[in-house]
Amino acid sequence: MSEVAAADTHEHGAVLADQLEESVTPGNLGKLGMWSFLAGDAMTFGAGIAAYGALRIGNPNWPSPADYLGITTTAVMTFILICSSLTMVEALSGIQRGNQAKFRNFMALTVLGGIIFLGMQAFEWHHLIGERGMSIKRDLFDATFFILTGFHGCHVFGGVVYNSVLLIRGMMGKLPQAKAGLVEIAGLYWHFVDLVWILIFTFIYLI
Amino acid sequence: MTTQAAVSGHAVEHDEPNYIAIFIYLSVLTGVELVVYGVGLPQVAKVGLLIALAFAKAVLVAMYFMHLAIERKALAIIAITPIVLVTFLCFMLLPDLTTRMWTKFDHKIKVSGPANPDVPAPAPQQ
């Protein structure tokens, strides 16, 4: 191969590598992976909510959620998740600036918000099952309610574990500023959980 | 700055959104939802308003907390894909909903809501 051809090939390779870096690099691979996962998860939730809507619209005997579901508790749960989204972005802001104390404090608050949410959901389910007699096998109203809120609750639980792992790593000094990307990816998951709850709160409880 | 640094350091170097303001917007919109839920609006207006408010909140979370407003377009395309597909799914369900009602299949579906005196209870199956 002549020197000119070799130089051309090298230049072409450099351009190609640059183009590839624009799309996928080790620096953003995790974020791309999380967005891909969230897209799939969004389709699952979307299909669930669409199925709920189809069953409900098609059935004039569908009970009014207001007759069964308390709004006060779930409004507080919604507010807690919104608060935890704020603490999550503050935790990310902390680690991106190398402020480990800010990261730890706000991440601990985020985990606490998730735990409180799960506790309130457990309280709500206990009330609905124990005192209102609701059951996943009783009818479609109950089944769709428990499946959608339960699936979301599993996501919250996963997020609490995920964030706890990052918090523990931060407390052990194993999460330096250079690894802030890990917190950003966890934040994407947590905000998605918040976003889905916003829709569930409206479609299941309010409408 | 190299391309890789530009991509990986993207989130660090942009101007952060005002997260407190986004939080306040979300809280206020939640309050408005509760007001809309509580006041005696016609059902169609109530449902339309509640869905619009929910989507406004979802967009705020996605654009600012999830940084879609400042991310590269490729991630926005990934984020929009499920919305397009779920919208398509809803439209695909519409013909079935408009031509068949579940009430025709009452013998197969049991919904035990609060007792409605206008709706006779389905006969028990043998």
Chai-1 contact restraints between the chains, C-beta under 6 A:
chainA,res_idxA,chainB,res_idxB,connection_type,confidence,min_distance_angstrom,max_distance_angstrom,comment,restraint_id
A,D18,B,T3,contact,1.0,0.0,6.0,A-B,restraint_1
A,E21,B,T3,contact,1.0,0.0,6.0,A-B,restraint_2
A,E21,B,Q4,contact,1.0,0.0,6.0,A-B,restraint_3
A,T25,B,Q4,contact,1.0,0.0,6.0,A-B,restraint_4
A,T25,B,V7,contact,1.0,0.0,6.0,A-B,restraint_5
A,G27,B,Q4,contact,1.0,0.0,6.0,A-B,restraint_6
A,G27,B,V7,contact,1.0,0.0,6.0,A-B,restraint_7
A,G27,B,S8,contact,1.0,0.0,6.0,A-B,restraint_8
A,N28,B,V7,contact,1.0,0.0,6.0,A-B,restraint_9
A,N28,B,S8,contact,1.0,0.0,6.0,A-B,restraint_10
A,W35,B,L75,contact,1.0,0.0,6.0,A-B,restraint_11
A,W35,B,I78,contact,1.0,0.0,6.0,A-B,restraint_12
A,A39,B,I78,contact,1.0,0.0,6.0,A-B,restraint_13
A,A39,B,T81,contact,1.0,0.0,6.0,A-B,restraint_14
A,A39,B,P82,contact,1.0,0.0,6.0,A-B,restraint_15
A,A42,B,P82,contact,1.0,0.0,6.0,A-B,restraint_16
A,M43,B,P82,contact,1.0,0.0,6.0,A-B,restraint_17
A,M43,B,L85,contact,1.0,0.0,6.0,A-B,restraint_18
A,G46,B,P82,contact,1.0,0.0,6.0,A-B,restraint_19
A,G46,B,V86,contact,1.0,0.0,6.0,A-B,restraint_20
A,A50,B,L89,contact,1.0,0.0,6.0,A-B,restraint_21
A,A50,B,C90,contact,1.0,0.0,6.0,A-B,restraint_22
A,A54,B,L93,contact,1.0,0.0,6.0,A-B,restraint_23
A,A54,B,L97,contact,1.0,0.0,6.0,A-B,restraint_24
A,I57,B,L97,contact,1.0,0.0,6.0,A-B,restraint_25
A,G58,B,L97,contact,1.0,0.0,6.0,A-B,restraint_26
A,G58,B,M101,contact,1.0,0.0,6.0,A-B,restraint_27
A,G58,B,W102,contact,1.0,0.0,6.0,A-B,restraint_28
A,N59,B,W102,contact,1.0,0.0,6.0,A-B,restraint_29
A,N61,B,V111,contact,1.0,0.0,6.0,A-B,restraint_30
A,N61,B,V119,contact,1.0,0.0,6.0,A-B,restraint_31
A,P63,B,G113,contact,1.0,0.0,6.0,A-B,restraint_32
A,P63,B,P114,contact,1.0,0.0,6.0,A-B,restraint_33
A,D67,B,P114,contact,1.0,0.0,6.0,A-B,restraint_34
A,A75,B,L34,contact,1.0,0.0,6.0,A-B,restraint_35
A,T78,B,T30,contact,1.0,0.0,6.0,A-B,restraint_36
A,I82,B,L26,contact,1.0,0.0,6.0,A-B,restraint_37
A,S85,B,F65,contact,1.0,0.0,6.0,A-B,restraint_38
A,L86,B,Y19,contact,1.0,0.0,6.0,A-B,restraint_39
A,L86,B,F23,contact,1.0,0.0,6.0,A-B,restraint_40
A,V89,B,Y19,contact,1.0,0.0,6.0,A-B,restraint_41
A,V89,B,F65,contact,1.0,0.0,6.0,A-B,restraint_42
A,Q96,B,V12,contact,1.0,0.0,6.0,A-B,restraint_43
A,D139,B,K110,contact,1.0,0.0,6.0,A-B,restraint_44
A,D139,B,V111,contact,1.0,0.0,6.0,A-B,restraint_45
A,D139,B,S112,contact,1.0,0.0,6.0,A-B,restraint_46
A,L140,B,V111,contact,1.0,0.0,6.0,A-B,restraint_47
A,F141,B,V111,contact,1.0,0.0,6.0,A-B,restraint_48
A,E184,B,A11,contact,1.0,0.0,6.0,A-B,restraint_49
A,L188,B,M66,contact,1.0,0.0,6.0,A-B,restraint_50
A,H191,B,V61,contact,1.0,0.0,6.0,A-B,restraint_51
A,H191,B,F65,contact,1.0,0.0,6.0,A-B,restraint_52
A,H191,B,M66,contact,1.0,0.0,6.0,A-B,restraint_53
A,D194,B,V61,contact,1.0,0.0,6.0,A-B,restraint_54
A,L195,B,A58,contact,1.0,0.0,6.0,A-B,restraint_55
A,L195,B,V61,contact,1.0,0.0,6.0,A-B,restraint_56
A,I198,B,A54,contact,1.0,0.0,6.0,A-B,restraint_57
A,I198,B,K57,contact,1.0,0.0,6.0,A-B,restraint_58
A,I198,B,A58,contact,1.0,0.0,6.0,A-B,restraint_59
A,L199,B,A54,contact,1.0,0.0,6.0,A-B,restraint_60
A,T202,B,L50,contact,1.0,0.0,6.0,A-B,restraint_61
A,T202,B,A54,contact,1.0,0.0,6.0,A-B,restraint_62
A,L206,B,Y37,contact,1.0,0.0,6.0,A-B,restraint_63
A,L206,B,L50,contact,1.0,0.0,6.0,A-B,restraint_64
A,I207,B,V47,contact,1.0,0.0,6.0,A-B,restraint_65
A,I207,B,L50,contact,1.0,0.0,6.0,A-B,restraint_66
